[in-house]
Amino acid sequence: MAYKGKVHKFGADINTDEIIPARYLNTIDKAELAKHCMEDADKHFASKVKHGDIIVAGKNFGCGSSREHAPVSIKAVGVSCVIAESFARIFFRNCINIGLPIIESKEASERIKAGDIVSVDTAGGIIKDLTTKESFKIEKYPAFMQKIISAGGLMAHIGKK
């Protein structure tokens, strides 16, 4: 699976309240969640992001509560994947469950800059910064995870079986 987009950069320890503030947890409407994605980290994020764009962040992305609203809002706003040095474990699992690809790479997290155009090949195990011409090896997604993500999430994958 391959993704390509413009990078929106965030720092370390971006928590789920910054991804989708608690004041918006009274809805499960994906379009409404998308409008407020990353609002407490960058209040203009939802208006700047284009379909296919990529978030790159530091360590411990998605820390905080285990709310599924956070990865849902990221996917709903049009972000194709998230690259970070590391992810909170429950956030990682929630992302896979909803079909949002996430990639751990300390080197890519540190070297890729806001505004760069990046391509990610999860099956091939490579991130390419098309702006700087740098490449970063990543852990390839196992076949079962590729199937879950390409199906659009765990429930969609199970429904296909």
Backbone torsions as a table, in degrees:
resi	resn	phi	psi	omega
1	MET	NA	136.0	-176.9
2	ALA	-125.7	145.2	-179.3
3	TYR	-135.5	147.8	179.0
4	LYS	-146.8	133.5	179.0
5	GLY	-175.7	175.5	177.8
6	LYS	-80.5	142.7	-176.3
7	VAL	-88.9	134.9	168.5
8	HIS	-113.9	122.0	-169.8
9	LYS	-104.4	137.3	176.9
10	PHE	-133.2	161.4	-178.4
11	GLY	-85.6	-157.0	-178.7
12	ALA	-85.4	159.8	172.5
13	ASP	57.8	38.5	173.7
14	ILE	-72.8	116.1	-175.1
15	ASN	-95.5	169.2	-175.5
16	THR	-65.2	-25.2	175.2
17	ASP	-70.0	-30.6	175.5
18	GLU	-76.6	-33.9	179.4
19	ILE	-68.8	-49.6	174.5
20	ILE	-143.0	105.1	-176.7
21	PRO	-57.3	146.1	-176.8
22	ALA	-56.8	-27.4	-178.9
23	ARG	-64.8	-11.7	179.2
24	TYR	-108.2	11.2	-177.0
25	LEU	-81.7	4.2	178.0
26	ASN	-85.2	6.6	178.4
27	THR	-131.9	153.3	170.3
28	ILE	-117.6	8.7	178.1
29	ASP	-68.0	114.4	-175.5
30	LYS	-60.8	-39.1	179.5
31	ALA	-64.1	-39.1	178.5
32	GLU	-68.8	-42.3	177.3
33	LEU	-61.9	-39.8	-180.0
34	ALA	-59.2	-38.5	-179.0
35	LYS	-60.8	-24.0	-174.4
36	HIS	-114.6	9.4	-179.4
37	CYS	-59.9	130.7	177.3
38	MET	62.5	15.9	-173.5
39	GLU	-56.3	-38.0	-178.1
40	ASP	-87.1	-3.4	173.1
41	ALA	-102.0	-34.9	178.6
42	ASP	-154.3	101.9	-171.0
43	LYS	-64.8	-14.1	179.4
44	HIS	-104.0	5.1	-175.5
45	PHE	-53.6	-50.9	-174.8
46	ALA	-60.6	-29.2	179.2
47	SER	-84.5	-17.5	-179.2
48	LYS	-92.9	-30.8	-173.0
49	VAL	-72.1	140.9	175.9
50	LYS	-113.0	153.5	179.6
51	HIS	-54.7	127.5	179.7
52	GLY	98.7	-13.3	179.9
53	ASP	-60.4	165.2	-172.8
54	ILE	-127.1	137.1	172.3
55	ILE	-94.4	133.4	171.5
56	VAL	-122.2	131.1	-175.3
57	ALA	-142.3	174.1	179.0
58	GLY	-83.0	-152.5	-175.7
59	LYS	-76.4	156.2	170.5
60	ASN	63.5	35.6	178.5
61	PHE	-65.7	134.5	178.5
62	GLY	85.3	17.9	178.0
63	CYS	-70.3	168.6	-179.6
64	GLY	105.9	-141.2	-175.9
65	SER	-71.9	166.8	-176.0
66	SER	-93.0	15.3	-174.6
67	ARG	-58.8	132.8	177.7
68	GLU	-73.9	-17.7	179.9
69	HIS	-55.9	-32.4	-175.8
70	ALA	-63.5	-57.7	178.2
71	PRO	-66.6	-30.3	177.5
72	VAL	-61.3	-43.3	-179.5
73	SER	-64.8	-37.8	179.1
74	ILE	-64.4	-47.4	179.4
75	LYS	-65.3	-41.5	-177.0
76	ALA	-66.5	-31.2	179.3
77	VAL	-74.8	-12.9	176.1
78	GLY	111.2	1.3	177.8
79	VAL	-65.6	130.6	-176.6
80	SER	-83.3	-31.7	177.9
81	CYS	-165.0	165.5	179.2
82	VAL	-124.3	131.1	175.1
83	ILE	-113.6	131.1	177.4
84	ALA	-149.2	162.2	175.4
85	GLU	-60.5	-42.4	176.4
86	SER	-159.2	163.1	-179.1
87	PHE	-126.1	149.8	168.6
88	ALA	-62.9	138.1	-172.7
89	ARG	-58.9	-45.9	-178.2
90	ILE	-67.1	-35.2	176.8
91	PHE	-64.1	-43.5	178.2
92	PHE	-55.0	-49.8	-177.8
93	ARG	-65.3	-41.1	177.9
94	ASN	-61.2	-38.0	178.5
95	CYS	-62.5	-48.4	179.3
96	ILE	-61.7	-42.8	-179.1
97	ASN	-59.5	-31.2	179.9
98	ILE	-100.0	0.5	177.1
99	GLY	84.3	27.5	176.4
100	LEU	-101.4	112.4	-179.6
101	PRO	-68.3	133.7	175.1
102	ILE	-131.8	143.3	-172.7
103	ILE	-132.0	129.3	176.0
104	GLU	-95.7	124.6	176.1
105	SER	-158.9	107.1	179.0
106	LYS	-61.8	-44.9	-177.7
107	GLU	-62.8	-47.5	179.4
108	ALA	-63.7	-41.8	179.3
109	SER	-57.8	-40.1	-178.4
110	GLU	-78.1	-35.5	-169.6
111	ARG	-94.2	-29.7	-178.8
112	ILE	-75.6	136.2	-176.0
113	LYS	-108.7	158.2	174.3
114	ALA	-57.3	136.0	178.8
115	GLY	91.2	-16.6	176.7
116	ASP	-63.2	152.9	172.8
117	ILE	-100.3	126.9	-172.8
118	VAL	-127.5	143.4	169.9
119	SER	-118.4	144.1	-177.9
120	VAL	-128.6	128.2	176.3
121	ASP	-119.0	99.4	-176.6
122	THR	-72.3	-29.4	178.3
123	ALA	-76.1	-35.7	-179.6
124	GLY	-87.2	-15.2	177.8
125	GLY	75.2	42.8	-178.4
126	ILE	-145.8	139.5	169.4
127	ILE	-112.4	132.3	175.5
128	LYS	-120.0	125.0	172.3
129	ASP	-88.2	103.5	-175.4
130	LEU	-71.3	-18.4	178.2
131	THR	-76.5	-46.7	-176.1
132	THR	-98.8	-8.6	-178.0
133	LYS	69.3	17.3	176.0
134	GLU	-86.1	150.8	175.3
135	SER	-125.9	148.8	-178.6
136	PHE	-133.6	125.5	176.4
137	LYS	-76.2	140.2	178.3
138	ILE	-132.3	163.9	175.2
139	GLU	-66.3	127.1	176.8
140	LYS	-68.7	143.3	174.2
141	TYR	-69.3	135.1	173.5
142	PRO	-62.9	155.0	-176.7
143	ALA	-54.6	-41.7	-177.8
144	PHE	-64.4	-35.9	178.4
145	MET	-70.9	-37.4	176.8
146	GLN	-60.8	-39.7	179.4
147	LYS	-65.8	-42.4	179.2
148	ILE	-62.1	-47.5	-177.6
149	ILE	-67.6	-44.0	-178.9
150	SER	-66.2	-26.1	176.9
151	ALA	-76.0	-15.7	-178.1
152	GLY	99.8	10.3	177.8
153	GLY	133.0	172.3	-175.0
154	LEU	-63.2	-47.0	-177.7
155	MET	-64.6	-40.1	176.9
156	ALA	-64.9	-38.5	178.3
157	HIS	-63.7	-45.8	179.1
158	ILE	-63.6	-39.3	179.4
159	GLY	-62.3	-29.2	178.2
160	LYS	-73.8	-21.7	-179.0
161	LYS	-82.5	NA	NA
